[in-house]
Amino acid sequence: MNILFEAALREDSQQTTAVPTPTLGPWRLTTTDAVQIWGACRFVKMGWFSAHEAMALVDLFFENLNPLSPILTDFFASHKNHFYLVTQEPLLCCTILMLSSRYHTLRGVGGCSRAFFIHHRLWQHCQHLLLRLTLGQEKLSKARTRNIGSIEALLLMSEWHPRSLQFPPDTDGWDSDFIMTHLDARDPPTSDEEIPVSARWREDVVEPTKRFERMSWMVLSSALALAHELGAFDPNTRFPKPDGLTGIDAEMYLEHLDLRQQRLPSLLFVYINVLASRIGCTSPMPSNADISVPISLQMSRQRGSREWVSCMNSWINITKMTNSTMTELHPLINAQTAFDTTEQSLSIVEEKQTLIAIWCQENMNSTASGTAFTDILFIEYEYLRVLVSSIGMQLVVQRVLTRDNPHSETTIDHSFIERTRRLGMTGREYGFIEEVIEGSCQILEKVASLGKTGALHYLPMRLLFRTISSSIFLMKALALGVRHSKLQEALQILDRAIAAMQENQQDDANLQSHYAALLHTQAARLRRSLESSNPSPVQPRARPHNGSHSNTTPFSASHHVTPGQGDVASGLDLEGLSNFDLNDWLSLPFDPSMAPFAPYEGDLGPRLDGVDLDLDFIWQLPP
């Protein structure tokens, strides 16, 4: 009997070796396995959505949103890897679902309302996980919040914001409105009149933008702190292997963790420095930091790896160039300079323009065309071009405001008005205005093309802010002076960008739709005011026969210039402007707010970018 029993055990052992038994970790997940995994998810058990809807939200995120940002790989786009997303990456999983529900509507009855509900609940849970992460309240489970996925989730939150940030925060017991319920003499007067456009601009665009910028600054700071804690900046650091993970897929997941760790320093450097320059805050990662894409990533053969490496190398370079350029040129913005000093400053700006052009030649051609990475670099390049040229335009305006009497720039009198009516602008100086117009139009044209492909519907906020600032710089440059043909071309591009933003809005509470509506009003005012200044025929100024020409000599009083002809043209030096015709020149009466940058500072410090630029000259135009 013992012999027969041992023989039976030996036969069973051979059969077990031929057909391996399942382990704790899945070997190859099918769609059915993924449905079972999502069915055990807390959100599905609570009835927020079904397992199939959860998978659909993740699929739509990787189909529509993820290609527009270099943060995540496509590892979790595969259903067979959803096990690790659900069980090992709680904050990343919740963030993906939260953002996807913001931009996608569920099928079936009440899909739109359910999407609003799901998005709000998921954002509340994200806030709970953020609080745990900030206070270090780690659970004793395998679903840890202090991991690489949480850093990536925080980066995603800086790209796309939840809907609730569009509105003021919830009130609490410390709100002063609960203390003084009756009107007081110290309260501002109430008005039943229609809200002016300038107030709508601040309420619908500026304030939501600042809320998102503050949130982005805090979550990126947390991401940087967590990255240092996990050793993401140490190439020799190996992350501990999560408990209970076995099998081939587990080894692939662990290898992918190493890949994600190597990508983090480059991502953090770019996102933190781009935001710091936008809000006017000192970056915790200085531009001289030794940040580059690791060689192991450059040699990787994974799909999309070469495009990512090429994009990040170029993005790091232009980010460092932006930081160094702004550090050097920022003191020139509010400086009260004489003519000689202005000429020196303009030479510095021209040197920066040359460096930017060289970067474009070296990097834009090396990036694969037709990809989202190309669009990122294209907009960053054009915006830096606009920003640097705007500083040149600022120097020209400041020279006018401080000319002859540098101590009376705040006194609005007859001499001030006459001085500003004769800008004495040279062809060299007007070249900065043309650069601003050209670069801004390139960005707006790109936005219009993204609207045709549908990508504008999912545009990251980073690119939307570039669009907003570019449109403002464009309107200021047009107001200073432009040819009629160039005005029509620029306004047509602006109209196409506005139409694209209005057609690709997520909902009626979206910042993009609010800005498009207000921009339409601003552009209409600017168009009417500029076109109404169409001049009567004017004889151009005769050039000296001996070839000598002063760069700043205004028009002679004997030459008639109509008041509507644009006050810039009344002092414009025609030297260097080919085929210039005064009959083709339009501009608005000069206003100090036409300067690209206001003399005040942002909430967090001096800022060269943002939506709170001075637009008084627009608000004062007739409706």
C-alpha positions in Angstrom: 0.0 0.0 0.0 2.8 2.4 0.8 4.4 1.7 -2.5 1.1 2.5 -4.4 0.6 5.7 -2.2 4.1 7.0 -3.0 3.6 6.3 -6.7 0.4 8.3 -6.7 2.0 11.2 -4.9 4.9 11.1 -7.5 2.3 11.2 -10.4 0.5 14.2 -8.8 3.7 16.0 -8.4 4.6 15.6 -12.0 1.2 16.9 -13.1 1.6 19.9 -10.8 4.9 20.8 -12.4 3.4 20.6 -15.9 0.4 22.9 -15.0 1.6 25.5 -12.5 -0.8 26.7 -9.9 -1.8 30.4 -9.7 0.2 32.7 -7.4 -0.8 35.7 -5.3 0.3 38.0 -8.1 -1.5 37.7 -11.5 0.5 36.2 -14.3 -1.3 37.5 -17.4 -4.4 39.6 -16.8 -7.2 39.4 -19.2 -10.1 41.9 -19.5 -12.1 39.6 -17.2 -9.4 39.6 -14.6 -9.2 43.4 -14.8 -13.0 43.6 -14.2 -12.7 41.5 -11.1 -9.9 43.6 -9.8 -11.8 46.8 -10.3 -14.9 45.1 -8.8 -13.0 44.9 -5.5 -12.1 48.6 -5.7 -13.6 50.8 -3.0 -15.2 53.2 -5.3 -16.9 50.5 -7.3 -18.2 48.8 -4.1 -19.6 52.1 -2.9 -21.6 52.3 -6.2 -20.0 55.5 -7.6 -19.4 53.7 -10.9 -19.1 50.2 -12.3 -15.9 48.3 -12.9 -16.4 48.7 -16.7 -16.9 52.4 -16.3 -13.7 52.6 -14.2 -11.7 50.9 -16.9 -13.3 53.1 -19.5 -12.2 56.2 -17.6 -8.6 55.0 -17.4 -8.6 54.1 -21.1 -10.0 57.5 -22.0 -7.3 59.2 -19.9 -4.5 57.4 -21.7 -6.1 58.0 -25.0 -6.9 61.7 -24.8 -5.0 63.4 -21.9 -1.8 61.5 -21.4 -0.4 62.1 -24.9 -0.5 65.8 -24.2 1.9 65.5 -21.2 5.2 63.8 -20.7 4.6 62.7 -17.1 3.3 59.2 -17.4 4.3 56.3 -19.6 1.7 54.0 -21.2 2.4 51.2 -18.7 -1.0 51.5 -17.0 -2.8 51.9 -20.3 -2.7 48.1 -20.5 -5.5 46.3 -18.7 -3.0 43.6 -17.5 -1.3 46.2 -15.4 -4.4 47.6 -13.7 -3.8 45.3 -10.8 -0.7 47.3 -9.8 -2.5 50.6 -10.4 -5.4 49.7 -8.1 -3.5 47.9 -5.4 -0.1 49.7 -5.3 -0.8 53.3 -6.6 -3.8 54.7 -4.6 -3.2 58.4 -5.2 -2.2 58.0 -8.9 -5.2 55.8 -9.5 -7.6 58.2 -7.9 -6.0 61.2 -9.7 -6.4 59.5 -13.1 -10.0 58.7 -12.4 -10.7 62.2 -11.1 -9.1 64.0 -14.1 -10.7 61.6 -16.6 -14.2 62.2 -15.1 -13.6 65.9 -15.5 -13.1 65.7 -19.2 -15.3 62.7 -20.2 -19.1 62.0 -19.8 -20.3 58.6 -18.9 -22.7 56.8 -21.1 -26.3 56.1 -20.2 -29.1 58.0 -18.5 -27.8 60.8 -16.3 -24.2 60.4 -17.5 -23.4 64.1 -17.4 -24.8 64.5 -13.9 -23.0 61.3 -12.7 -19.8 62.6 -14.1 -20.1 65.8 -12.1 -20.8 63.7 -9.0 -18.0 61.2 -9.6 -15.5 64.0 -10.2 -16.4 65.8 -7.1 -16.2 62.7 -4.9 -12.9 61.6 -6.4 -11.5 65.1 -5.8 -12.6 64.9 -2.2 -10.8 61.6 -1.8 -7.7 63.0 -3.5 -7.7 65.8 -0.9 -7.9 63.1 1.8 -4.9 61.3 0.4 -3.0 64.6 0.0 -3.6 65.4 3.7 -2.3 61.9 4.6 0.7 62.5 2.4 1.4 65.9 3.9 1.1 64.9 7.5 2.9 61.6 7.0 0.0 59.5 8.1 0.9 56.3 6.2 -1.3 53.3 6.5 0.1 49.8 7.4 -1.1 48.3 4.1 0.3 47.6 0.6 -1.5 50.7 -0.8 1.1 53.2 0.2 0.9 56.9 -0.6 4.6 57.7 -0.3 5.7 56.3 -3.6 6.6 57.3 -7.1 3.0 57.2 -8.3 2.1 59.9 -5.8 4.8 62.2 -7.2 3.4 61.6 -10.7 -0.1 62.2 -9.4 1.0 65.6 -8.0 2.6 66.5 -11.3 -0.7 65.6 -13.1 -2.6 67.9 -10.7 -0.4 70.8 -11.8 -1.3 70.0 -15.5 -5.1 69.7 -15.1 -7.1 71.2 -12.2 -10.3 69.9 -10.6 -13.5 71.8 -11.4 -13.9 73.1 -7.8 -10.9 75.4 -8.3 -12.9 77.4 -10.7 -15.0 78.6 -7.7 -14.1 80.3 -4.4 -13.5 77.8 -1.5 -16.2 76.7 0.8 -16.9 79.1 3.7 -16.0 78.1 7.2 -16.6 79.4 10.7 -13.8 82.0 10.6 -15.3 83.8 7.6 -15.8 87.5 8.4 -19.2 87.4 6.6 -20.6 85.5 9.5 -19.4 88.1 12.0 -21.0 91.1 10.4 -24.3 90.2 8.8 -25.6 93.8 8.5 -24.3 96.5 6.2 -21.6 98.6 7.7 -20.3 102.0 6.8 -16.9 100.4 6.2 -18.3 98.0 3.6 -17.9 98.9 -0.1 -21.0 100.3 -1.7 -23.3 97.9 -3.5 -24.4 98.5 -7.0 -27.2 97.0 -9.1 -25.6 98.0 -12.3 -24.2 95.4 -14.7 -20.8 94.0 -13.8 -18.1 95.7 -15.9 -15.9 93.6 -18.2 -12.8 94.4 -16.2 -14.5 93.0 -13.0 -15.6 89.9 -14.9 -12.1 89.5 -16.1 -10.8 89.4 -12.6 -13.6 87.2 -11.3 -13.8 84.7 -14.1 -10.1 84.5 -15.2 -7.6 86.1 -12.9 -8.9 84.7 -9.5 -9.4 81.1 -10.7 -6.0 81.2 -12.3 -4.3 82.3 -9.1 -6.1 79.6 -7.2 -4.8 77.0 -9.6 -1.3 78.5 -9.5 -1.2 78.4 -5.7 -2.4 74.8 -5.6 0.1 73.8 -8.3 2.9 75.5 -6.4 2.1 73.6 -3.2 1.6 70.2 -4.8 4.8 70.6 -6.8 6.7 71.5 -3.6 5.3 68.4 -2.0 6.3 66.3 -5.0 9.9 67.7 -4.8 10.0 66.9 -1.0 8.7 63.4 -1.5 11.2 62.8 -4.4 14.1 63.7 -2.1 12.7 61.5 0.6 12.5 58.5 -1.8 16.0 59.2 -3.2 14.8 60.0 -6.7 17.8 62.2 -7.3 20.3 59.5 -6.3 21.1 57.3 -9.3 22.3 54.5 -6.9 19.0 54.3 -4.9 17.0 51.1 -5.4 13.4 51.2 -4.3 12.4 48.5 -1.9 10.4 45.7 -3.4 6.7 45.7 -2.4 5.7 42.8 -0.3 3.7 40.0 -1.8 4.5 40.7 -5.5 5.6 37.6 -7.4 5.5 36.4 -11.0 6.7 37.7 -14.3 4.4 40.7 -14.4 5.7 41.7 -10.9 9.2 41.8 -12.2 8.1 44.0 -15.1 6.4 46.3 -12.7 9.5 46.6 -10.6 11.6 47.3 -13.6 9.2 49.9 -14.6 9.5 51.6 -11.2 13.2 52.1 -11.9 12.4 53.6 -15.2 9.9 56.0 -13.6 12.4 57.0 -11.0 14.9 58.0 -13.6 12.4 60.2 -15.3 11.4 62.1 -12.2 14.3 64.6 -11.9 13.9 65.9 -15.4 10.1 66.2 -15.0 10.3 68.0 -11.6 13.0 70.4 -12.9 10.9 71.5 -15.9 7.5 71.8 -14.2 8.8 73.6 -11.1 10.9 76.1 -13.0 8.1 76.8 -15.5 5.7 77.5 -12.7 8.2 79.5 -10.7 8.8 81.8 -13.6 5.1 82.2 -14.2 4.1 83.2 -10.7 7.3 85.1 -9.9 8.7 82.9 -7.2 12.2 81.7 -6.5 12.6 78.1 -7.8 13.7 75.5 -5.3 15.5 73.8 -8.2 17.9 76.5 -9.6 18.6 76.6 -13.3 22.3 75.8 -12.8 21.4 72.4 -11.2 23.0 69.5 -12.9 19.8 68.0 -14.4 19.9 65.9 -17.5 18.2 62.8 -18.9 20.1 59.7 -17.7 22.1 57.8 -20.3 20.2 54.6 -19.5 17.0 56.3 -20.6 18.7 57.6 -23.8 19.8 54.0 -24.7 16.4 52.5 -23.9 14.5 50.7 -26.7 11.1 51.0 -25.2 8.3 52.5 -27.4 8.3 56.2 -27.3 11.4 56.4 -25.1 13.5 58.2 -27.8 10.9 60.8 -28.4 10.5 61.4 -24.7 14.3 61.8 -24.2 14.6 64.2 -27.1 11.7 66.3 -25.8 12.9 66.5 -22.2 16.5 67.3 -23.2 15.2 70.2 -25.4 12.7 71.3 -22.7 15.4 71.3 -20.0 17.7 73.4 -22.2 15.0 76.0 -23.1 13.9 76.1 -19.4 17.5 76.9 -18.3 17.7 79.5 -21.1 14.4 81.1 -19.9 15.6 81.3 -16.3 18.9 82.8 -17.2 17.3 85.2 -19.7 14.7 86.5 -17.3 17.3 86.8 -14.5 19.4 89.0 -16.7 16.6 91.0 -18.4 14.2 91.4 -15.4 16.1 94.4 -13.9 15.6 96.3 -17.2 11.8 96.2 -16.9 11.3 98.9 -14.3 14.6 100.7 -14.7 14.5 104.4 -15.5 17.0 104.6 -18.3 18.4 107.3 -20.5 18.7 106.9 -24.3 22.3 105.5 -24.2 21.4 103.0 -21.5 18.3 102.0 -23.5 20.5 101.3 -26.5 22.7 99.0 -24.4 19.7 97.2 -23.0 18.2 96.7 -26.5 21.6 95.2 -27.6 21.3 92.7 -24.7 17.8 91.8 -25.8 18.9 91.2 -29.3 21.7 88.9 -28.1 19.1 86.8 -26.3 17.0 86.7 -29.5 20.0 85.3 -31.3 20.4 82.6 -28.7 16.8 81.6 -28.9 17.0 81.4 -32.7 20.1 79.1 -32.3 18.2 76.9 -29.9 15.3 76.6 -32.4 17.7 75.5 -35.2 19.3 72.9 -33.0 16.3 71.4 -31.3 13.1 71.9 -33.2 14.3 69.9 -36.2 15.5 67.0 -34.1 12.1 66.4 -32.5 9.7 64.1 -34.3 7.1 66.3 -36.1 3.4 65.7 -35.6 3.6 64.7 -32.0 2.4 66.3 -28.8 6.0 66.8 -27.8 6.6 68.9 -30.8 3.6 71.1 -29.9 5.0 71.5 -26.3 8.4 72.7 -27.6 6.9 74.9 -30.3 4.8 76.8 -27.8 7.6 77.1 -25.3 9.9 78.4 -28.0 7.4 80.9 -29.4 6.5 82.1 -26.0 10.1 82.7 -24.9 10.5 84.6 -28.2 7.5 86.7 -27.3 8.6 87.3 -23.8 12.1 88.5 -24.7 10.8 90.7 -27.5 8.2 92.1 -25.0 11.0 93.3 -22.8 12.4 95.2 -25.8 9.0 96.7 -26.4 8.9 97.6 -22.7 12.2 99.5 -23.0 10.8 101.5 -25.9 7.7 102.5 -23.9 9.8 103.4 -20.9 12.1 105.6 -22.9 9.1 107.6 -24.0 7.6 107.9 -20.5 10.9 109.1 -19.0 12.2 111.2 -21.9 13.0 114.8 -21.3 11.7 114.8 -17.7 12.4 111.5 -16.0 10.9 112.7 -12.7 7.4 113.6 -14.0 6.4 110.2 -15.4 3.4 110.1 -13.0 2.2 113.5 -13.9 -0.5 113.5 -16.6 -0.3 117.0 -18.2 -0.2 118.5 -21.7 3.6 118.0 -22.0 3.2 114.4 -21.0 0.6 113.8 -23.7 2.6 115.5 -26.4 5.7 113.6 -25.4 3.9 110.2 -25.6 2.4 111.2 -29.0 5.9 111.4 -30.4 7.5 108.0 -29.6 10.4 108.6 -31.9 10.5 104.9 -32.6 13.2 103.6 -34.9 12.9 100.6 -37.3 15.1 98.7 -35.0 12.8 99.3 -32.0 9.6 98.5 -34.0 11.2 95.2 -34.8 10.5 94.1 -31.2 6.8 94.9 -31.7 6.8 92.9 -34.9 8.4 90.0 -33.1 5.8 90.0 -30.4 3.0 90.1 -33.0 4.6 87.3 -35.0 5.3 85.0 -32.1 1.9 85.5 -30.5 0.1 84.8 -33.8 2.2 81.6 -34.1 0.9 80.4 -30.7 -2.7 81.3 -31.4 -2.5 79.6 -34.8 -1.2 76.5 -33.1 -4.2 76.7 -30.6 -6.6 76.9 -33.6 -5.0 73.8 -35.2 -5.3 71.9 -31.9 -9.0 72.8 -31.9 -9.4 71.1 -35.3 -7.8 67.8 -34.0 -9.9 67.9 -30.8 -6.8 68.1 -28.6 -7.7 71.5 -27.4 -10.6 70.0 -25.4 -8.0 68.3 -23.2 -5.4 71.1 -23.2 -3.2 71.2 -20.0 -3.6 74.4 -18.1 0.1 75.2 -18.6 -0.6 75.7 -22.4 -3.8 77.6 -21.7 -1.9 80.1 -19.6 0.6 80.5 -22.5 -2.3 81.2 -24.8 -3.9 83.8 -22.5 -0.6 85.7 -22.0 0.2 85.6 -25.7 -3.2 87.0 -26.6 -2.6 89.9 -24.1 0.9 90.6 -25.5 -0.6 90.6 -29.0 -3.3 93.2 -28.2 -0.8 95.5 -26.5 1.6 95.2 -29.5 -1.3 95.9 -32.0 -2.4 98.9 -29.9 1.1 100.5 -30.2 1.0 100.5 -33.9 0.5 98.1 -36.9 -0.1 98.1 -40.6 -3.7 97.6 -41.6 -2.9 94.4 -43.5 -1.0 93.0 -40.5 -3.9 94.0 -38.2 -6.4 92.1 -40.2 -4.2 89.0 -40.4 -3.5 89.0 -36.6 -7.2 89.6 -35.7 -8.3 86.8 -38.0 -5.9 84.4 -36.3 -7.2 85.7 -32.9 -10.8 85.0 -34.1 -9.9 81.4 -35.1 -8.3 80.8 -31.7 -11.3 82.2 -29.9 -13.7 80.0 -32.0 -11.6 76.9 -31.3 -11.6 77.6 -27.6 -15.4 78.1 -27.6 -16.0 74.9 -29.6 -13.8 72.8 -27.4 -15.0 73.7 -23.9 -15.5 71.1 -21.3 -18.5 72.8 -19.6 -19.9 76.2 -18.9 -17.7 76.6 -15.8 -14.4 76.0 -17.5 -11.8 78.7 -17.5 -11.1 78.3 -21.2 -14.7 79.1 -22.1 -14.8 82.1 -19.8 -11.6 83.5 -21.2 -12.7 82.9 -24.8 -15.9 84.9 -24.2 -14.0 87.8 -22.6 -11.3 87.7 -25.2 -14.0 88.0 -27.9 -15.2 91.2 -26.2 -11.7 92.6 -25.9 -10.8 91.8 -29.5 -14.0 93.4 -30.8 -13.3 96.6 -28.9 -9.8 96.7 -30.2 -10.8 96.0 -33.8 -13.4 98.8 -33.8 -11.1 101.3 -32.1 -8.2 100.6 -34.5 -10.3 100.5 -37.6 -12.0 103.8 -36.7 -8.6 105.4 -36.6 -8.1 104.8 -40.3 -6.1 107.9 -41.5 -6.9 110.2 -44.4 -4.3 110.3 -47.1 -1.0 111.7 -45.9 2.2 112.4 -47.9 5.1 110.4 -46.6 8.1 112.3 -45.2 10.8 112.9 -47.8 14.2 111.3 -47.0 17.4 113.4 -47.0 19.3 113.1 -50.2 22.7 112.8 -48.4 21.6 109.5 -46.7 21.9 110.9 -43.2 19.0 110.2 -40.9 18.4 110.6 -37.3 17.1 107.6 -35.5 14.8 109.5 -33.2 13.8 112.6 -35.1 10.0 113.0 -35.0 7.9 114.2 -37.9 8.1 117.8 -38.8 5.3 120.1 -37.7 4.7 121.0 -41.4 3.6 117.4 -42.1 -0.1 116.9 -41.4 -0.9 113.8 -39.3 -4.6 113.2 -38.4 -5.4 112.5 -34.8 -6.7 109.1 -35.6 -3.7 108.1 -37.5 -1.9 106.5 -34.7 0.3 108.4 -32.3 3.1 106.0 -32.7 3.5 106.8 -36.4 3.8 110.5 -35.6 7.3 109.8 -34.3 8.2 106.7 -36.2 11.5 106.7 -38.0 11.0 105.2 -41.4 14.6 104.1 -41.7 14.7 100.3 -41.8 11.0 99.9 -42.5 10.6 98.8 -46.1 7.5 99.8 -48.1 6.1 101.8 -45.2 3.0 103.9 -46.0 1.5 106.2 -43.4 -1.9 105.7 -44.9 -1.6 102.0 -43.9 -0.7 102.7 -40.3 -3.1 102.2 -37.3 -2.7 102.7 -33.6 -4.5 103.8 -30.5 -3.8 106.9 -28.5 -0.8 106.1 -26.3 -1.6 104.8 -22.8 1.1 103.8 -20.3 -0.8 100.5 -19.8 0.2 99.5 -23.3 3.6 98.6 -21.8 3.8 94.8 -21.7 4.6 94.6 -18.0 3.0 96.6 -15.2 5.2 98.2 -12.5 3.8 96.2 -9.7 4.7 92.7 -8.6 2.7 89.5 -8.4 1.4 87.9 -5.2 4.5 85.8 -4.9 7.1 88.2 -6.4 8.0 89.8 -9.7 6.3 88.0 -12.5 6.9 88.3 -16.2 4.0 86.1 -17.1 0.4 85.7 -16.1 -3.1 86.7 -16.8 -3.1 89.7 -14.4 -1.3 92.0 -16.8 -2.5 95.6 -17.0 -5.3 96.0 -19.5 -6.6 99.5 -18.7 -6.2 100.7 -22.3 -8.7 97.9 -23.3 -11.2 98.6 -20.6 -11.2 102.3 -21.5 -12.1 101.7 -25.1 -15.7 102.4 -26.2 -17.9 99.3 -26.2 
